[in-house]
Amino acid sequence: MKFSVFTVMAPDATPEQLLGYLKEYGYEGVEWRFKETPHELKKEEPSFWGNNLCTIAPDITDEELAHLSAVTKENNIEVTSVTPYLACGDLAATENVLRVAQSLGASTVRLGVPRYDRNRNYNDLFKEAVAYLKEAEEMCKQYGVKGLVETHHQTIAPSASLAHRLISSFNPDHIGVLYDPGNMVHEGFENYRMGMELLGPYLAHVHAKNAIWKQSGQAEDGSVQWKAEWALLEKGIVDWKQVIQDLKAVGYDGYIGIEDFSQALSTKDSLKHHVQSLKKLLNETLAV
């Protein structure tokens, strides 16, 4: 297994700075956040989902792409993904992401999945998602870049089994799953190994982060209210030693992409801390 970083977790670093950090700390890959940054947000302090400096803009020029590609290669880093926030059904934006991914030599992109908020029936959303993925699959085949559905809370694919239901009719050469156990603390937990076994050839990438549940208040009837919050890798609910053991058991040898939102450490310290923690767990697992 190899290690990459999703640049959303490095909002105060430029792409050039981040690539230097990755080389220094022994990473092999990078997943570029792909999102427009409105002008008003650029006046704010750096943040994960606001003024994120480590982001590729959808209107990036060919010259800028060439520069980014050159700097990435100079640091001996592989582009594992261009990761956007696509709306399900937006084929024009999907093709633009695929074009950029192909230019950078990325192997995957993240595709759009409908949100689930109880306002629309799951079955209707599922049909729309399948129709979109059929079109996206042809685009992915054309561009030679695999499209991934992420296990993500508040979507119709929060678990491995629901993600599998969504993509099981597609060719795993072109459509796969981004497996994210940290998201599954919020919603969608299933036995890790069982989910990996179910996904089989669709298991294409893994994100590493963690979360915990905390009491958030008390309702009028006296019942306790809870909310999930991000945590350091070793301090959350996900048993990452078990996850790595299960990945090994199913024969996964791809990338684990770190995506820490705990804010417990600075960007540089978080990058260093998490890759060291995961490499230690991996070495312990391989020694068994």
N, C-alpha and C positions, 0 to 999 in steps of 0.2 A: 504494500500500500504506500501511496505517496500523499503529500500534504500540499494543499493550496489555501488561498484566502479569498473570501468574497469581500471585495473592497468596500462594501457598505459599512464594514466595521472599522474603517480607517478614514473617518470624515475629515480629519484635520491634516491629512497627508496628501501631497500631490501624487499623481501616478509615478513620476520619476523617483520621488522619495520612497514611496512604498516598495518599488522594485528593488531599491537598494536594501531596504529592511529585509525583504524576502530572501535575497541572496545572502545577507549576513547571517540570518537565523536558520538557513538550511531548508527553505521551502523549494518545491519544484514547480508549483503552478499558481496561476492567478485567475480569478473570476471577476471580470470587470462589471461593475454596476453600470447600467445603461438607462439613463433617465434625463429628461430635460430639467433644468434648474431655473425656475422663473426669476426674472430680474430682481423682484422684491426680496426673494430668499437669499440672493447673493450678498445682501447687506447684513445678514444675520451671522451669528457665530456658527462655526461648523457643527453639524449634527448628522446623525445617521440618515434620516429621511428628509432632511431639509437642505441646507447648504453643504452638501457633501462634496468635498474637493476631489475625492478619488472616484470620479464618475465620468463616463463617456457620454457625451451629448448625442442624441439621435441625429443631429445635423452636422456631425463631425466631418471634416473635409478629407479628401483623399490624401492630402499632404500631412494632415495631422495623424491619420491612420498609419501612414508610412513611418512617421517619426516614432509613434508609440510602439509599433511593431519592431523597429530597429532597437529601441532602448530595451524592450522586453528580451529580445534575443541576446543583446549585449550582457544582460544579467543572467543568462541561461535559465530563463523562466518560460514555462509552457503556458499558453493561454488555454485554460480548460473550458472556459465558458464566457459568453457575453450574456449577462443576466438582466433582463428588463422587467417591467411591470405591465405586461400586456393585458389588454382587455380581451376576454374570450370573443372571438369573431372578428377581431381587427386584423384582417389579412394584409393590409398595406403596411402596417407597423411591424407585423411578423416578418414580412419579406425584407424590410429595411434592417431588422436585427440580424437576419440570416446573412444579408449582404455584408454587414460589418463583421460578423463572426467569421465568415469565409475569408475576408480580407486579412483578418488578424490570425488566421490559422486555428481558430477555436474549434473544439470538437463538439460542443453542445451550446444550446440556448434554452432558456426557460420559457415555456409557452403559457398562454393565458388559461385560467380555470375560473368558472363562475363562482362568485361569493355566495354563501348561503346565510341568510339572515331572517328566515321564516317568512319573508314577504312573497316569495315565489316557490312553487312546488318543486321539490328535488327532481322529480322525473322529467319535468319540462326543461330544467337547467341541464340535466344529463344529456338529453337529446340535442340541445344546442351545442354542448361541448363536444359531443361526438362528431357532429357535422363540421364544426370548426377544425377538429383534429384531423379529419379526413383531408381537408384542404391543406392544413399545415404539414401533414405527412408528405404530400407530394412536393411541397416546397423544400422540406428538409432533405428529401431524396435528391432533388435538383441541385441544392447547394452543398450537399455532402456534409451536413451538420445535423446532429441528432437533436430532436426537440424533447424537452423533459417536462413532466408534470411533477410538481413538488407536493409532498405531503405537508399540507398547511392548514392550520386552524381557520375557521370561518370561511372555508371553501367547500365544494362538494367532494374534495379529495383529502380529508384530514388524516386518513389512515392508509396503511399499506393495502388493505383489502379494497377500500373504495377507490384508491388510485388504480389498483389492478383492474377493477371492474371497468373503469373509464378507458383504459388503454389496451385491454387484453385482445381486442380485435385488430390491433395494428402490428406492423412489422417491427420487432425490437431492434432492428438495424437502424430504424429511423425515429422511433418514438420510445422513450423510456421514462423512468421514475427517478426523481431526486428524493432520496430517503432522508428525512429530517426528524430524528428522535426528539430533539429539543422542542420543535413545534408540537410534537405529540404529547408533551406534558400539558399543554393548553387544551388540546382536544385530539382524540384519535389514537390513544395508546392501545397497542396490541403487543403481545409477546414478540420481541424483536426478531428472534430466529424464525418464528412461524411466518411473520410478514416477509422476511427476506426469501424464505423458501417459496412462498406464494409468488413473489415477484419474479423469481428466476432470472431469465435473460433480460428482463426489463429493468433490473437494478443497475442503474447507470452511474450514479453519483451519490455521495453522502455528505450532509452538512453536520458540523459539530458545534453545538452550543448546549446550554443547559438552562433550566428554569426550576423554580420552586413555587409552591402554593403558600400564600399568606392570608391571614384573616384581614378582610378589608372593611369590616363593619358589622352591624347587627340590624336586621330587619325589624319592622314594627311588631311582628309576631314573636320576636325573641330569637329567631333562627340566625345562625352565624353565616355571614357572607364571606366568600373567598375570591381571590384573584391570583392569577399566575404572574410571576415576575421573573425576569432574566437573572441568571446567577453565573458565577464562575463555573467552569467545566466540572471541577471536582466537588462543588458545593450544591449541586442541583439534584433533582430526582432521577435523572437518567443515569444509569449505571454504565459508564462508558467502557469499563473493563469488560463487562458482559457484551456490550454492543460489538466491540472489537473481536471478542471470542466468537460471536455469532457470525460476523462478517468473514472471519477466517474459516468457520465451519462450512459456509456456503460457497467458498472459493472466490470471494470478492477480492480483487487485487488492484482496484482502481484508486481514485483520489478520495481523500477525506478533506472537505473544504471547511476551514474554521470561520465562524461567523459569531463572534462574541459581542453581546449587547449588554453585558452586566454593568459596564462603566466602573468596575472596581479597580481597573488599572488604566494607565495611559495606553495609547495606541501601540507604541513600541513595546512596552512591557507586556501588553496582552498578546501581541504577536509572538514574542519570545516565550512567554509562560505557557501558552496553549500548545505550541508545537512541541515543546519539551515534555509536557504532560502526556500528550498523545503518543509520542515516540517511546516514552517509558512504558506506557501501557501496551503498546504494540510489541516491544521487545520482550516484556513479561509473558505475553500471550504466545509469541513464537517460541519461547524457551520451554513451554509446557509440552 
